[in-house]
Amino acid sequence: MIITFYTPTLKLSGGNIVMVKYAEYLAKNNISVFIVAPDKEKSEYEKNGVIYRTFKKIPNKYFEHIFFQLIYIFAFYFNTPKCDIIIPIFFPLIIHSIIAKKFNKCSKVVSFFQDFKEMFWFGKYIYFLLKIPFITNNIDKFIAVSTPIANDIQRYVSKDIVVIPNGIEHEYFYPRDTQKGNYILFVGSSSKMKGLKYFLTAFELLKNNYPDIKAKIVSQAVNHENNLNIEYVNIGNDRNKLGELYSNALVFVSQSLGDSFGLPPLEAMACGTAVVLTDTVGAKEYAVNGENSIVVPIKNPACTANAINELLSNKNLRLKLEEKGLKLVKKYNWNDSYNKLMKVLVSINDSN
């Protein structure tokens, strides 16, 4: 079996991390795996058993986004090997995948749905595409990373949707045998979707009650804050270091404006840390307010500050959330997700 993944970028992101984990697992199981994407230069190379094929992207970011469908359709097609299944991990690339199928580059197309409506104008475009019968009829299987996302898709398509949740890297994310630090943790890029500005506002609101509390922000964002209590930490892809930061935090806070699953809150739970997170579609997969986390409205730093304050002032509640979170994360592991994806792909490949 030969599998090709399509991705709009090779930059480090949650969606790409998930794609690479699946690609490397399939490669280890004697399946030929390709990843095709735009990049700085045209190239072909192998990494951990996966073959990467890149073509030169257009340098103007604005132009690239507006005309994404038109400018890269043929670039994806001509860089795609003859394969059995194409899996686009960003739904707008479904058009590229269907064209490859129609012109005999592949036999089947599988939509691996990690997208969500809140993705600015992309979100509206994605759900517009779902309303086009030609597109949905040419998708052989839908896979969604969470039940709420699957329910969303089901409103537009009559086909069965397989839910394969992301796993947790338990080898990195576990409680350390160390004392908690005096800080609140945020993990995410400077992208608007991650809600960093709302976290910073919430942190400012805590000043009067907790003048000595610190904020640690794991991000590649540049620190523009004139505040000694705020520390930006760039750890690259050091998962063990990230696990240590999760484990030693008093509280982990997610201010995402939208996501399809949301791994960082679960990673924090796996490290034995209480979580405050926004009420996104992805969070509905696992977050229960007051039971295993505190769920707050999106774009509401005042509610977020109140939730953090409640956890800092109520140790019993914090310990309860830590305990319940640790129980919850046991159900999320990559081996189960790998096996489920493998069964789905084999079944699709064997079908007429």
C-alpha positions as CSV (number, residue, x, y, z in Angstrom):
1,M,0.0,0.0,0.0
2,I,1.2,3.5,-0.8
3,I,-0.1,6.5,1.1
4,T,0.4,10.2,0.3
5,F,-0.4,13.0,2.8
6,Y,-1.1,16.5,1.6
7,T,-0.3,19.4,3.9
8,P,-0.2,23.2,3.1
9,T,3.0,23.7,5.1
10,L,5.8,21.9,6.8
11,K,5.9,24.4,9.7
12,L,5.6,23.0,13.2
13,S,1.9,22.9,14.1
14,G,-0.5,20.6,16.0
15,G,-1.9,19.2,12.7
16,N,1.5,18.5,11.2
17,I,2.7,16.8,14.4
18,V,-0.3,14.5,14.2
19,M,0.3,13.8,10.5
20,V,4.0,13.0,11.0
21,K,3.3,10.6,13.8
22,Y,0.8,8.7,11.7
23,A,3.1,8.8,8.6
24,E,6.1,7.4,10.6
25,Y,3.9,4.7,12.2
26,L,2.7,3.6,8.8
27,A,6.3,3.6,7.4
28,K,7.4,1.4,10.2
29,N,4.7,-1.1,9.2
30,N,6.1,-1.5,5.7
31,I,3.8,1.0,4.0
32,S,5.3,3.4,1.5
33,V,4.5,6.9,2.8
34,F,4.9,10.3,1.1
35,I,4.3,13.8,2.4
36,V,3.8,16.4,-0.3
37,A,3.9,20.1,0.6
38,P,5.0,23.6,-0.6
39,D,8.3,24.7,0.9
40,K,11.1,27.2,0.3
41,E,12.7,25.0,-2.4
42,K,11.8,22.0,-4.5
43,S,13.3,18.9,-3.0
44,E,12.9,15.2,-2.2
45,Y,14.3,13.6,1.0
46,E,13.7,10.7,3.4
47,K,13.2,11.1,7.2
48,N,12.3,8.3,9.5
49,G,11.1,6.2,6.7
50,V,8.8,8.9,5.2
51,I,9.6,10.4,1.8
52,Y,9.0,14.2,1.6
53,R,8.4,15.8,-1.7
54,T,8.3,19.6,-1.7
55,F,7.8,22.2,-4.4
56,K,8.7,25.9,-4.3
57,K,6.0,28.0,-2.7
58,I,5.0,31.5,-3.7
59,P,6.7,33.9,-1.3
60,N,3.9,36.4,-0.9
61,K,1.9,35.0,2.0
62,Y,-1.3,37.0,1.3
63,F,-1.4,35.9,-2.4
64,E,-0.7,32.3,-1.3
65,H,-3.7,32.3,1.1
66,I,-6.2,34.0,-1.2
67,F,-5.4,31.9,-4.3
68,F,-4.4,28.7,-2.4
69,Q,-6.6,26.4,-4.5
70,L,-5.6,27.7,-7.9
71,I,-1.9,28.2,-7.6
72,Y,-1.0,24.8,-6.1
73,I,-3.4,22.4,-7.8
74,F,-1.0,21.3,-10.5
75,A,2.1,21.5,-8.2
76,F,0.5,19.0,-5.9
77,Y,-0.6,16.8,-8.8
78,F,2.8,16.7,-10.5
79,N,4.6,16.0,-7.2
80,T,2.3,13.2,-6.2
81,P,3.5,9.6,-6.8
82,K,1.2,6.9,-8.1
83,C,-0.4,5.8,-4.9
84,D,-3.4,4.0,-3.3
85,I,-4.7,6.7,-1.0
86,I,-4.3,10.4,-0.6
87,I,-5.0,12.0,2.8
88,P,-5.2,15.8,2.9
89,I,-4.8,17.0,6.5
90,F,-6.2,20.5,5.6
91,F,-9.7,20.3,4.0
92,P,-9.2,22.9,1.2
93,L,-6.6,20.5,-0.2
94,I,-9.5,18.0,-0.8
95,I,-9.9,19.6,-4.3
96,H,-6.3,18.9,-5.1
97,S,-6.8,15.3,-3.9
98,I,-9.9,14.7,-6.0
99,I,-8.2,16.0,-9.1
100,A,-5.3,13.6,-8.4
101,K,-7.9,10.8,-8.1
102,K,-9.8,11.8,-11.3
103,F,-6.5,11.8,-13.2
104,N,-5.4,8.4,-11.9
105,K,-2.8,9.4,-9.3
106,C,-4.6,7.5,-6.6
107,S,-7.6,5.2,-6.1
108,K,-9.1,6.6,-3.0
109,V,-9.3,9.9,-1.1
110,V,-9.6,10.0,2.7
111,S,-10.5,13.3,4.4
112,F,-8.6,13.6,7.8
113,F,-10.7,16.3,9.3
114,Q,-8.8,18.5,11.8
115,D,-10.4,21.8,10.8
116,F,-13.1,23.8,12.5
117,K,-15.5,26.7,11.7
118,E,-13.7,29.3,13.8
119,M,-10.6,29.3,11.5
120,F,-11.3,32.9,10.3
121,W,-12.4,32.9,6.6
122,F,-10.9,29.5,6.1
123,G,-13.6,28.0,8.3
124,K,-16.4,29.4,6.2
125,Y,-14.7,28.2,3.1
126,I,-14.2,24.7,4.5
127,Y,-17.9,24.4,5.3
128,F,-18.8,25.8,1.9
129,L,-16.9,23.0,0.3
130,L,-18.8,20.5,2.4
131,K,-22.0,21.6,0.8
132,I,-20.8,20.7,-2.7
133,P,-22.0,17.1,-3.6
134,F,-19.2,16.6,-6.2
135,I,-16.6,17.0,-3.4
136,T,-18.3,14.9,-0.7
137,N,-19.3,12.2,-3.2
138,N,-15.6,11.8,-4.2
139,I,-14.4,11.4,-0.7
140,D,-14.1,7.7,0.1
141,K,-13.9,8.0,3.8
142,F,-14.2,10.8,6.4
143,I,-12.1,10.6,9.5
144,A,-12.6,13.2,12.3
145,V,-10.4,13.8,15.4
146,S,-13.3,14.3,17.7
147,T,-17.0,13.4,18.0
148,P,-18.2,17.1,18.0
149,I,-16.3,17.7,14.7
150,A,-17.8,14.4,13.3
151,N,-21.3,15.6,14.3
152,D,-20.6,18.9,12.5
153,I,-19.6,17.2,9.3
154,Q,-22.6,14.8,9.5
155,R,-24.9,17.8,9.0
156,Y,-23.5,18.0,5.4
157,V,-22.8,14.4,4.4
158,S,-24.6,11.1,4.7
159,K,-21.6,8.9,4.8
160,D,-20.3,7.3,8.0
161,I,-17.6,9.2,9.8
162,V,-14.9,7.4,11.8
163,V,-13.7,9.2,14.9
164,I,-10.0,8.7,15.7
165,P,-8.9,11.0,18.6
166,N,-5.4,12.1,19.0
167,G,-3.2,10.3,21.5
168,I,-1.0,11.5,24.2
169,E,2.8,10.9,24.3
170,H,2.7,9.4,27.8
171,E,6.5,8.8,27.7
172,Y,6.9,12.6,27.9
173,F,3.7,13.8,29.6
174,Y,3.5,12.4,33.1
175,P,3.6,13.9,36.7
176,R,7.2,14.7,37.8
177,D,8.2,14.0,41.4
178,T,9.0,17.6,42.0
179,Q,7.3,20.5,43.8
180,K,5.0,22.8,41.9
181,G,6.4,26.1,40.8
182,N,4.9,29.4,41.4
183,Y,3.7,30.0,37.8
184,I,0.7,29.7,35.4
185,L,1.5,28.1,32.1
186,F,0.4,28.9,28.5
187,V,1.4,26.9,25.5
188,G,0.8,28.2,22.0
189,S,2.0,30.3,19.1
190,S,1.4,34.0,18.7
191,S,-1.4,33.2,16.2
192,K,-4.7,34.9,17.0
193,M,-6.4,31.5,17.2
194,K,-4.4,30.6,20.3
195,G,-5.7,33.6,22.3
196,L,-2.4,34.7,23.8
197,K,-3.6,38.3,24.2
198,Y,-6.6,37.1,26.3
199,F,-4.3,35.1,28.5
200,L,-2.1,38.1,29.1
201,T,-5.1,40.2,30.0
202,A,-6.4,37.6,32.4
203,F,-2.9,37.4,34.0
204,E,-2.9,41.2,34.5
205,L,-6.3,40.9,36.3
206,L,-4.6,38.5,38.9
207,K,-2.0,41.1,39.9
208,N,-3.8,42.5,42.9
209,N,-4.5,39.2,44.5
210,Y,-1.3,37.4,43.5
211,P,1.5,40.0,42.9
212,D,4.2,37.3,43.1
213,I,2.6,34.8,40.7
214,K,4.5,34.2,37.4
215,A,3.4,33.4,33.9
216,K,5.4,31.2,31.6
217,I,4.5,31.2,27.9
218,V,5.9,28.4,25.8
219,S,5.9,29.9,22.3
220,Q,8.2,31.1,19.5
221,A,6.5,34.6,20.0
222,V,8.8,37.5,20.8
223,N,8.5,38.9,24.3
224,H,7.2,42.5,24.0
225,E,6.0,42.5,27.6
226,N,7.5,45.0,30.1
227,N,6.7,42.7,33.0
228,L,9.3,40.8,35.0
229,N,6.5,38.3,36.0
230,I,6.1,37.1,32.4
231,E,8.6,34.8,30.9
232,Y,8.6,33.6,27.3
233,V,10.2,30.1,26.8
234,N,11.2,28.8,23.4
235,I,12.0,25.0,23.8
236,G,11.7,24.1,20.1
237,N,10.3,20.6,19.9
238,D,11.8,19.4,23.2
239,R,8.8,17.3,24.4
240,N,10.5,16.2,27.6
241,K,11.1,19.9,28.6
242,L,7.5,20.7,27.8
243,G,6.4,17.8,30.1
244,E,8.5,19.3,32.9
245,L,6.9,22.7,32.4
246,Y,3.4,21.2,32.4
247,S,4.1,19.2,35.5
248,N,5.6,22.0,37.6
249,A,2.9,24.5,36.7
250,L,0.3,25.4,39.3
251,V,-2.3,25.9,36.6
252,F,-2.4,25.4,32.8
253,V,-4.5,27.8,30.8
254,S,-5.7,27.5,27.2
255,Q,-7.3,30.5,25.6
256,S,-7.9,29.0,22.1
257,L,-10.5,30.6,20.0
258,G,-11.2,27.3,18.3
259,D,-9.8,23.8,17.8
260,S,-10.9,20.4,16.6
261,F,-9.4,18.5,19.5
262,G,-6.9,20.4,21.6
263,L,-3.9,18.4,22.8
264,P,-2.2,20.9,25.2
265,P,-4.9,20.7,27.9
266,L,-4.8,16.9,27.8
267,E,-1.0,16.9,27.9
268,A,-1.2,19.2,31.0
269,M,-3.7,16.9,32.6
270,A,-1.4,13.9,31.9
271,C,1.3,15.8,33.8
272,G,-0.9,16.2,36.9
273,T,-1.8,19.9,36.4
274,A,-5.2,21.5,36.8
275,V,-6.6,23.0,33.6
276,V,-8.6,26.1,32.6
277,L,-9.6,26.0,29.0
278,T,-12.0,27.8,26.6
279,D,-15.3,26.2,25.4
280,T,-14.2,25.2,21.9
281,V,-15.6,22.5,19.8
282,G,-12.6,20.3,20.5
283,A,-12.8,20.8,24.2
284,K,-16.3,19.4,24.2
285,E,-14.7,16.0,23.4
286,Y,-13.3,15.6,26.9
287,A,-13.7,18.7,29.2
288,V,-16.3,18.6,31.9
289,N,-16.6,21.9,33.8
290,G,-15.9,21.5,37.5
291,E,-15.2,17.8,37.1
292,N,-11.9,17.5,35.3
293,S,-11.2,21.2,34.3
294,I,-12.7,24.6,34.4
295,V,-14.3,25.6,31.1
296,V,-14.6,29.4,30.4
297,P,-16.2,31.3,27.5
298,I,-14.0,32.2,24.5
299,K,-12.5,35.7,24.5
300,N,-13.4,36.3,28.1
301,P,-10.3,37.1,30.1
302,A,-12.3,38.2,33.2
303,C,-13.9,34.7,33.5
304,T,-10.5,33.2,32.9
305,A,-8.9,35.3,35.6
306,N,-11.8,34.3,38.0
307,A,-11.2,30.6,37.2
308,I,-7.5,30.8,37.8
309,N,-8.1,32.7,41.0
310,E,-10.5,29.9,42.1
311,L,-7.9,27.3,41.6
312,L,-5.1,29.2,43.3
313,S,-7.3,29.9,46.3
314,N,-9.0,26.5,46.5
315,K,-6.3,23.8,46.9
316,N,-9.0,21.0,47.3
317,L,-10.6,21.9,43.9
318,R,-7.2,22.1,42.3
319,L,-6.2,18.6,43.6
320,K,-9.6,17.3,42.5
321,L,-9.1,18.5,38.9
322,E,-5.5,17.1,38.9
323,E,-6.8,13.7,40.0
324,K,-9.7,13.6,37.6
325,G,-7.5,14.8,34.7
326,L,-5.1,12.0,35.3
327,K,-7.9,9.4,35.1
328,L,-9.3,11.0,31.9
329,V,-6.0,10.9,29.9
330,K,-5.6,7.2,30.3
331,K,-8.1,6.7,27.5
332,Y,-6.0,8.6,25.0
333,N,-2.9,6.8,23.7
334,W,-1.3,6.8,20.3
335,N,-1.2,3.0,19.9
336,D,-5.0,2.8,19.9
337,S,-5.2,5.7,17.4
338,Y,-2.5,4.1,15.2
339,N,-4.3,0.7,15.1
340,K,-7.6,2.3,14.3
341,L,-6.2,4.3,11.4
342,M,-4.4,1.2,10.0
343,K,-7.7,-0.8,10.1
344,V,-9.5,2.0,8.3
345,L,-6.9,2.4,5.6
346,V,-6.6,-1.4,5.0
347,S,-10.4,-1.6,4.8
348,I,-10.6,1.3,2.3
349,N,-7.8,-0.1,0.2
350,D,-9.3,-3.6,0.0
351,S,-12.8,-2.3,-0.9
352,N,-13.9,-1.9,-4.5
